Amino acid sequence: MAHQRIRTGVTVDGFLIGQRIHTGTMAVIWEATHPDIDLPLLMKVPLLAEGTDSAAIVGFEMEQMILPRLSGPHVPRFVAAGNFSVQPYLVEERIPGTSLLPLLDKLPLPFGEVVDIGIRVATALDDLHRQHLVHLDVKPSNIMARPSGEVALIDFGLSRHNDLPDLLAEQFRLPYGTAPYMAPEQILGQRSDPRSDQFALGVLMYFFATGVRPFGDPQRLSGLKRRLWRDPTPPRARRPDCPPWLQEIVLRCLEVNPAWRYPTSAQLAFELGNAAQVKLTVRSERLRRDPFRTVLRRRFSEATTTAVRSATAAPHDAGAPIVLVALDLVGTSEALAEELRTTVAHLLGSLPRARVACLNVLTQGIITPDTTLDDEGRNKHIQRLVELKHWAAPLKLEDGRVTFHVVEAPLPAAAILRYVRANQVDHVVMGARASSARRTLLGSVSGDVAAHAPCTVTVVRSRRRAGADPDDLVDPEPDSKP
């Protein structure tokens, strides 16, 4: 179904669309009202035009999943969400006031103001962390000041909720975030440590206190990784009147190893509010960056990277396996689709804690990129998501137990295997196409996956005919696990 065009004056599910407030790289923000809701509202609508990054769509999915799970003054109140098959949107409370972004025109700020902002943001982060969320995109434009004095964090498209599957990490290998504020472990692909938000707050306080970003604004991965071995210029070298205790706190937040930062954001907030109790170390005395020889040794040693990874790595839960269903939405008949569902339902009967990940590969041209819209102007990624959800609906799985992934790649088998290895998939279920000249010449996707996957692979074939034995419908491939 084609999505409704959102514009001023249109009513969507009872919400009257007002003026456009902001157009970003991933979504458009509109004013909205509803006759039954006495609350200032915003409607966020994802951009689905030609060339839209698929990560933006996945991020919007994540925000739709995350925001309803959050509560309290440090987040906008969730109101409603629109289905991707009709019109995707997210309606939330419009927080009165402004973000911290306008403060960039006034930098550097007085130290007292920097400390006050740090306390309020750290308090908000502690609240989010207690709700099992890591924000992962803490920056001035995502921090709103309420009239009550509390701050609220907005924009959860890059966030990680511990009770939800991490769709961004599962589908993409590149780190996502805002370059100046990304923690070292975030750059290395670790997205579940609350101390990553401390690092971002440390960057923000450094920037607000000195007027200079501690790590610049790198635009390439190589530039991002420099912060793993190159320390920032100490704040007191830029502003000699910076209190030693404040430099101590800021540099502790900016430690490369998360284990050397504060255990919780609540402790960070306490230290900011109790300067006399801050224990000063060599951090507070520093006036220069580390010598070049130290940086060079750190640069070519694996010790730092290993320490960062080990401090943030989450163990794989063997009791909660992932069952990957690789679906060919173009070449799968209705009979094969039903047989795949039957196979998955049978597996889940013996794996009560398993999660089902439904995956489709949107094939891309190797030389020239394909368009992101179909002939009717619909976003191909969205259409595939809708079809995956339609396939899984009869399984009646609760939220959190089934996820949907559309990956773009030129070679389906390679994309499936990459997902399997990156996410420690325990079992793959996929259909096999009927014999054809193309399959004879090039080989089958299911055959390639079964031959190289480091887990059990079950290939389901459509063989419905009179007198067929039901056991003939499933061909389990050899299990490559020990």
N, C-alpha and C positions, 0 to 999 in steps of 0.2 A: 504494500500500500504506500502511495506517495505521501510524504509528510506535509502537514499543513504549513503554509507560509506564515511565519510569525511577523506581525507588524502592529503598529499602534492602532488600537480600536478593535482588534480581533479578540474573540473570547475562546479560550482553550480550557476545556473541562471546568467551566465555571469561573475561570480566572480572566479578568479583563486586562488586556495588555496596555500598558501606558507608554511612557517615553523610553527610548533606548538610552541606557545609562553608560554603557561601555562595550566596546568591541575589542576582544583580545585575540590572541593567536589560536585559542582553543574553543572559545564560547562567546556568546553575546549575552549581555545582562540587560534585562528590561524591568521597568517598574510593573507591578501587578497589584490588583485588588480583587477581593472576593466578598460577596454580600454577607457571607456567614463568618468571616474572619476579621476580627477587629485588631489588626496588626499590620504595620508597614511591611510590604512583601517585595521580594525580588524573584524574578524568574530567570534562571540560567538555561540557555539553549545551546547545545553544542554546534559548532560549525561543521557542516557536512558538504561543503563545496568541493569542487575539483581540487585535488592536491592535498586534502586534509590528511594530516599525519594520523595513522592508525593508533598511535600511542595516545592521542588526544581523546579518541573514542573510548579506549580502555580506561583512561583516567576518569572520564565522565561516568563510566560504569562503576568504578570504584567509589566515587563520591556519592553516587546514588545508594550504594550499599552501606557506606560508612556513616553518613550524616544522621540517619534515623537511629543509630546506636549511641549517639552522643547527647549529652544534656548538660544543663548548667549555664551560668553566665558567660563562660569563656568560649562558647561556640554559638553560632546562629541557630535559632530553633528550626527544626525540620518541619515542613508543612505538607508537601506532596511531591510525587515524582511521576513522570509520564513514561509510558511503555515505549520501548524502541520500535515495536511493530506499528505504532500509530504516530506518536510524536514524543520524542525524548525531551524531557525538561526536568528541572529541579526547582521547586519553590521553597524558599526559606525566608526567615525573618530578615528584614532590612535593618541592620544595626545603625542607629542614629550616630552621627558624628563622622569623623574622617579616619583614614588610616594614618600610619606614621610616615607615609611617603612624602608629604609636604615638608617634613622636617629636614629633608636632604638639602633644601635651599638655605638652611640656617646653620649648617655644620661649620666648625665643631660646636657642640652644645656644652653648656656648663656641666661640670662633673656631677653636680647634684641632680640635674635632670637626667643624665645618663644612668645614674644609679636608680633613680625612681622608675624609669622605663624598664631597666633590667629586673627590678623586683617584681613589677607587675607582669612582665612577660614570663618570667620564671615561674611565678605562681600559677599562671594560666597553663603553662606547659606541664607542671606537676599534676594539675587536674586532668589534663588530656591523657597523660601517661597512666594515671590511676584508672582511666577508662580503657586501657589496653591499646592506646593509639600512639604512634610516632608520626609527627606531622611531616617532617622531611622537606618542608619548603618554607621555613621560617625566614621572613624578610619583611621590610617595612610595609610593602603594599598588602601583605596578608595579615597585618596586625591592626585591629580596629579598637579605638578607644571609646568605651561607653561613657555616657554622661555621669554614671555612678563612680567612675574612676577605674573600674576594672577594664581589662583588655580582653578581646575575643579574637581567636584565630579563625581565619576563613580559608576557603579553597583547599579541599582535601583530595584533589585528584591525584596527587603524588604520594599520599599518606599510606601508612601500613597499619592495619588493625590486626592484632594478634589472633582474634577469633574469626577472621575471614581469610580466604585464600588471597595471596598477593598476585593479582593478575599481571601487574606490570613486570614483576620479577620473573614470572613464569614465561612471559611471551617475548621479552626484550633483554638483550645482553648489555646494552649501553646504559650507563647510569642516567637517571633523570633527576633534575633539580635545577636550582638557580646557581650558576657557576660560582659567584663570590662566596656563597654561604654553605656550600656542600662540604660535609665532613669527609675526612679521608676514607673511612670505612664505607661511606655511601658511594664514593667514587669506585671503590673495589667491589661494589655490588651487594654489600651488606645493608639491609634495610629494616632491621628489626630492633635496633638498639636505641632506647630513649636518649642516650647520651649524645646521639647525633644532633638532636635539637639544641643541646647545650652548646655544641660547637657553633651552630648557626647564630645563637644568641651572643656568643663571644665575639663573632665577626661583627654583628650589629653594634654591640657596645664599643668595640674598638673603632669602628667607622664613625659612630656618633661622637666619640670622644676626641678623635684626631682629624676627622674629615678625610681620611684615606682608608681605602679597603686594605686589610692586612695581606691579602693574597692577590690583589688586583682583580681583573675581570677576564680570566682566560676563556677562550672560545673553543679550544681544542682539548681533547683528552690528555695529551701530553702536558699541556699547561696546567690542567687540573691536578695531575699527579705530582706536580712539583711540591705541593704542600705536604706530601708524605716525607720529604727529606729537607725542605727549606723552611726554616722558621721565619716568622714575621719580624720586622723591626719593632723593638719594644715600644709601647706607647710613650714612655717617659723620654725616649729619644726624639719623639715628635713634639711632645708637650711636656717640658721639664717640670711643670707644676702639677702633673698627674700624681695623685696620691699613690705611694708605694702599694698600699693595700688593694687599691683598685686595679693596678697593673697585675698584682698577684692573682686576683680573681679572673681577670680577662685572659691572661696567658694560661691559667689552668684550664679554662674552658677550651682554649685553642690547642691543647695537647694532641699530638698525633694519635697516641694510643688512648682509646676510650677509658681504659682502666685507670688512667692518671687524671681524669676529670672528676667532677663531683659524682658521688654515687646516685644522687637524685637531684632533680631541679628544686625540690623543696629546700635541700641543704644549700644550694646555690643562692636561693632567695634569702635565706637566713643570713648567710655571710654578707650579702650586699647590704642588708639592713642592720648589721652589727659590725661595723668597721673595727671597733676596738678588739673584737675577738678573732679577727682574721690572723691566722698563723702565717707569718712572713717567711718565705724561703728565698733561695737565690733568684727566683723569678722576679721578685719585687725589686731587686737591685740591678737588674740587667739594663744596660744602655746600648748594647750592640747585638747584632745578630751573631749566630754561631760562626766560627772561623771556617774558611773555605775548605780546609782539610777535613774538618768534622762533617761538613755537608757532603763532600765527595765520598767519604767512607760510608755515610748513611745512604747515599744515592745508589751505590753499587753493592749494597748488602741486602740480603733477603730477610734479615732479622726484623726490620721494622714492619714490612708488609706481613710477615708471618705473625708477628705479635698483634697487629691490628685485626687480622682475620680471626685469629684464635680468641681474641677478646670479645668478638661479636658473633661468631658462628653459632647457629642454632642446630642442635642435633636432629637427625632425621627420626621421626616417630615411626618405628616399625609397626606399631599397633594400629596406625591409621594410614593404610596404603592408598596409593593413587591408582585408579583404574582409568587409563586413557582410552577414549573411544575416538578413533580417527575416522571421520565421516567424509566421504566423497559426495557432496551434495548435488553434483551434476550427474555422476554415473551410477547412483544407487537407486534401485527400483524400490517401490513401496513394499514389496515382499521382502527384499533384503533388509530394508530399514526395520521392519517388524522383527525379523530374525535377530538382528543386532540388539534390539531392545530386550528380546527374550534372553539372549545370552548374558547381557549385562545384569538383568534382574536376577538371573540364576547365580551369578558371581556375588552380587550384593547380599544374597541370602546367607552366604557363608562368611561375609566380611562386613559386619555391622558398623564398623567405624570408617569404612572406605569412603573416599571422595571420588566422584566421577568427573573427569575433565573431558569435555566434548571439544574436539579440535577439528578445524577445517583449514586446509591450505588454499589460500587464494593465489593461484598461480600467476606469477609475474614474468614479463618478457626478460630475457637475459641481456639483450643489447639495448632495447628501447623500453622505457617504463610504460606500463599500461595506465589507462585512465582509471580514476577512482570512482567514476560515476558510470551507471549503465545507460542504455539508450533512452530510458525514461527519466534520466536525471536523478536517479536514486543512488545513494552511496552503497557501493558493493559490499563494503565491510559490514555495514549495518544490516543489509539484506541477509548476509550469511549468518550473522548473529541471530537474527529472527528465525531463520530456518533451523539452526541448531537448537534453539529453545523449543521450537515446535516439535522437533524429533524427540526431545527429552521429556516433554510434558506428560506423556502417558506413564512414565516411570514414577511420577508423583513424589519426587525427592524434595526434602525440606531445604530451605535456604541454607547455604553454606556447605551443603553436601554435593552440589553440582555446580560446576563453573563452565564458562563458554569462552572459547579462544579461536580467533581467526588470525592466522599468521600469513604474511605475504612472502613468498619465496618462489624461485623459478623451478625448484625440484622438490616435489612433495615428499618423497621418501627421506631426503636429507633433512627437510624441515621437521618431520615427525621424529626422526632419530635425535636431532638436536634438542627438541623439547623433552624427549624421554631422558636423555643423559643429564640435561641441566636441572631437571626437577625430580630426579630419582624416582621415576615412574616404576611401579611394581608389576603392572599387567597392562598389555595393550590389546584392545579388541578392535578389529577392523574388518571391513568387507572386502571380498575379492571380486573383481569384475569378471564377466564372462570372457571366454577365450576369444581372441581377435588377432588379426595379422599384426596390429600395432603392439599388442602385448607380447606376441611371439618374438618380434624383432627387438623390442626395447626392454623386455622384462616387466614384471609387475611391481607396483609400489608395495603391495603386501609382502611379496617375496623378498624385496630388498630389506624391508623393516624386520621381517622374521629372521633373516640371515644375520643381521648386525645388531639388533636390539639387545641390551644387557639385562633383559627381563623376559618373563613369559609373554608370548604373543599368541593370541587366538584369532585365526582367520575364519570368518563366517562366509559360507558360500550359499547362494540362492539356488536351491534344487527342488523347489516345490513342484511335485508332479504326482500323479495318482500312484499310490502304493509306495511312495518314498519313505525310507526309514528316517525318523526324526534325528537319529544320531548322526546321519550323514550330513547334517546341516552345519556342523562345526568341525573344523580341522585344527586341532591344537598343534602349534609348531613346537619344536624342541625348546625346552627351557634352558636358557644359557646361564642362569644363576646356579651356583653350587648347591 
